[in-house]
């Protein structure tokens, strides 16, 4: 047995031992089972929305909303904060409220699923026509059992576009759904009211957190906005932890790590968090957004360190960092400069250059005559000799003249039909006249006086 065969045999034995140790006999059947996803849960048999959506009636939700109502009327100053920011009670409330918004979003998805399963009995096509969850819930609340409300409904026009309303009304006239009972309508109305109330509470939390971010982290809020600053602070675990975090890790805060089996993954952007999706970065073209996210993350790290030490409470550092970011953004989007090529680069010679001859500042009043063929400086007598040699009589050769090889001396005339002519005759006549009167070697001609009769 060769050395390679022995190595392969050892690897196979090690692989068999690893497989036996990883999965005991009793768990081998369980490891192949898929974890049920949230979208696979059927809520059509649920008795009420309160049995599946329990956040609104929870103690945590009511306590946070009550504290927000107390603090929202107070305007505090930065001088009132002493010590680490995390010890301040209002800061703890901001972090808890920020985490509550994530739970509210999950709760709204559950209520949307419950409403969709219940209302599919009456109007199953509405799910594909109105994909947005909140718009779907508002539409269900407005329509109910009477689908004729789609026509000339001012409330529905504030929810959906005119084109969508037209498609919904046409589809509602041909739907195969059946009427809902009174109990089912009550369950749907309760679910819609709960969803709208949770959405209103979420917007109230956003307004409170954004109003307090200028008090907690003014410089960070100036760069990425109050909403994004509150989100990255909540995930990092506080302003102090955020200030200790390097920029490469701060850029990944809020990244989605979902494995959607059976769905396309092209829409998921890896290594993109809240900073990538903020307005500052999204205002740039798509090819510059990753580069911009790295720059913004680096400046956010500096701003967070300034805020954690309660420095620059007026936001001066934040404004300076944001101006620096905008200057770099403008520089990235500038068109490339036009390359300035000197005239010497177009010379068709073998490395011969005129140097400073004829250029500004050379001190010459008049430039010396230069042969166009060789770009060489020559005398007038030599120029005359070369011009006489270059003058051709008779036909022209396409090899020497660089003219088109497809030019023909045969012409069609209405009188004689086919006629052999010289197409360069007129050009030659003009060239001879120019050489006689307007060339570089032309001299003054003596004009004889006419004798008087």
MARGU-645325 format. One record per residue (C-alpha): x, y, z. Coordinates in steps of 0.05 Angstrom, whole numbers, plus 5000, padded with zeros to 4 digits. Layout:
N
XYZ/...
REM end
This chain:
453
500050005000/502850684980/503351285025/497351624990/492951015000/494750995075/493051735082/486251635048/484651045093/486251445156/481852025132/476051545120/476751245189/477051935221/470852145182/466951525205/468751655278/466752395272/459952225243/458551705297/460452195352/456552785325/449752455320/447751935371/443051385350/436951705379/437952385347/439452165276/432252195255/431052875287/436753225252/433453185184/427153535205/426154245181/424454785231/417555055216/417755775193/413056315217/409856385148/407655655150/403255755212/395855755196/391856265237/385156145203/382855695261/384856195316/378956435356/381357145366/387357575351/388757675425/390556935431/396457005383/398357745389/399657885462/404358485460/399259035465/396258765530/403058605560/405758955622/412259155588/408659515532/404259915579/410060115625/414360365568/408760765537/406961075605/414161285617/414561595547/408261995563/411762255626/418462425594/415862705529/413663355561/420363475596/426063825561/432663645593/439563965583/446163615571/448963915635/444063505676/447462855655/453262665699/457362025694/456261495642/450261585597/447860865610/446361035683/441261565663/434061305670/431661655608/437161335568/434960645592/427960825570/430461015500/433960345492/427859965517/423260355470/427860225412/427659475426/420059515432/419359775361/422559125335/417458715374/411859155347/414058995276/413958255290/407058325321/404458705260/406758125215/402957635258/396658055256/397258135180/397757375173/391657275217/387657795178/389757505111/387756795131/381057025156/379257495099/381557015043/374656685051/371357335027/376457624979/382357154966/385157574909/386358194953/392757904981/396257944914/393358624895/395358974960/402158704983/403559205038/401258945106/398559595135/395059785070/391959095068/389359155139/386459855126/383059605062/380059005098/377359455153/374259925101/371059385056/368658855104/363158425072/360958965023/365858964965/361759484928/365060014972/371060014925/367460494878/367661234895/370561134965/374461734990/377361355049/380060815003/383161344958/387461575017/389960855027/391060594956/392760914889/387361014836/390260474792/390159974849/383060154868/380860044796/384059344795/381159164863/374159384842/374458984777/377058364813/371858434869/366258394818/368657704794/371257404859/368856714881/369156874956/363356765004/360457225056/363357255126/359357135189/358357655244/363457325289/368657315235/367458045220/368358215293/374957835296/377458195234/375358875261/378858735327/385258515291/385159135246/384159605305/389859265343/394659325284/393060065273/393960205347/400659855349/402860235287/400860895320/404860705382/410860535340/410761225307/410061545375/416161175400/420061385338/418262115350/420462075423/427061715409/428862195353/427262795397/431862525452/437662315408/440063035403/440463015479/443862325485/448362325423/447962995386/454162885341/452162185321/445062405304/447662955258/451562465215/446561895205/440062175232/436562065298/432861435277/439061065252/443161305312/437861025360/437860355324/445360245324/445760465397/440359965416/443859385382/450759575408/448159575479/449160305495/453260905475/459360685515/459660005480/458560345414/464460815426/468960215440/466859855376/471359895314/468460195250/468559525213/463959215266/459459835271/458059795196/455059095206/450159275261/443159095238/445458615183/440258105164/442557385170/436757015139/437156365100/430956365056/430455655030/426855634963/427356384952/432256794911/438057084951/439857614900/435758144936/439458035002/445558475009/450858135053/454658545105/449859125102/446859415165/443160035188/448660505164/448360225093/440860355091/441061065121/439261655078/446361915074/448961285040/442761144998/443161824965/449261584926/449461134864/449360384880/456660274860/459060774913/454560564971/459160035002/465060515000/460761065029/458260595085/465360465107/466861205109/460561375147/461860815197/468761085211/466061785224/460461505267/465561155311/469161825323/462562175337/460361635386/466861715425/465862455429/458662365454/460561845505/465062365540/459662905536/464063345492/461563815438/454363815462/452564335409/454263835354/460164215324/464263585316/458363235282/457563815232/464963805216/464963055204/458763095161/461863645118/468063225109/463662635087/459863075037/466363345008/468862644996/462162444965/462563034917/469662854899/467862134884/462362354836/466462864798/467962674725/475262474712/479663054689/481063124615/488162924598/492163494567/496463214510/501863654481/502363794407/508863414403/505062764417/501562824350/507862894308/508562344257/516062304260/521161824289/522562134356/524162824330/521663394374/521664144364/522864264438/520964974457/520865224386/514665634370/511965584441/510266164487/516166474522/521366214472/523366924452/522566804378/518667324338/517366864279/517566114276/522265804225/519265434166/518364694179/517164134129/510563804144/512963114121/518963064168/517563634217/524663854204/527164554197/529464674125/531665254081/527465594028/531465313970/530664603996/523164734005/522464933932/526264313910/521763863951/515464193925/517664103853/519163373866/512363263900/508563553841/505962973799/503563013728/498662533697/495062013740/495861943815/497661303852/493461093910/499460783944/503461443947/497561913957/493861524012/487361623976/481761123973/483260513932/476060463909/476161133871/474861043797/476161473735/469761233702/463861713707/456661693682/454362303643/447462423612/450462593545/455862083532/454161533582/460761233605/466361733604/473461683629/475262303671/480662493721/477262583789/483562923817/484063433762/480263983798/483963853863/490663863826/488864533794/487164843861/493464563893/497864853838/494665533846/495765513921/503065323912/504065893864/500966443903/499966223976/505565733991/511165864041/516165983984/511766463944/515167103925/512667773902/510967763828/512968333783/507068633749/508668983685/505169623670/500669613611/503070043555/498570623539/496070633469/
REM end
